[in-house]
């Protein structure tokens, strides 16, 4: 008959748990070190984590400060426009970024550059002529964003259920034109008219958002078809033009209206050879609506998906 040795078994059990506790403690220490390392690495390397090779950067041969004068073209008092530009110059700015909506220039029909919205016809170019002349006199260089098709250029897009749905939640939503050639012709007209005054043209804005793509899922290939045609038209109209790739919306891909992250969209752009059609990559600086030193993840308030 076998006689159990209780003290021996108890000792083995104690020894086993002692080893287990030591290993768990070691694992805890390692996991703690990993957590600290991840946190410190995030704090130290948030944003750009590499230094580019020391070489001249194109278009960086002077002051780099710029201001955003969004909707300055809608200010009816010219004195206030001039005062704004004077303040930009006094600040030491070199660039003034402004918006030129397609729907504010070629308003009523293709090739029609008269504005008949508020009475007798006036030139839709007039206020932009004034702006660019005033900027040149003050040594300021415009960066002009071109998007926002007029209604005549997108009847098919406007009729889609996706457009009606996105418009219901965002009255400022945008959509591509039905015919990319119409947009290219408008961009060419701007480039030709302001040759010698405007070098920098940003074609479109945040194309990785459904809000900027007619409520439909953003499509890199479709966007590049529009972008390439417009870029080629601008360069043909003015060989001195500098094309900016549109600023992408910083997204995490969870928002149903922003299902493609900016990095995924940009990667696909390069994979499809889109880099040949632009000279400068522009970027939005608002970083998911959080400051650069914020480490928490803040989920979007509007509907999102964990897919």
Secondary structure, 3 states (H helix, E strand, C coil): CCCCCHHHHHHHHHHHHHHHHHHHHHHHHHHHHHHHHHHHHHHHHCCCCCCCCCCCCCCCCCCCCEEECCCHHHCCCHHHHHHHHHHHHHHCCCEEEEEEEHHHCCCCCCCCCEECCCCCCEECCHHHHHHHHHHHHCCCEEEEEEECCCHHHCHHHHCCHHHHHHHHHCCCCCCCCCCHHHHHHHHHHHHHHCCCCCCEEEECCCCCCHHHCCCCCCCHHHHHHHHHHHHHHHHHHCCCCEEEECCCCCCCCCECCCCCCHHHHHHHHHHCCHHHHCCEECCCCCHHHCCCCCCCCCCCCCCECCC
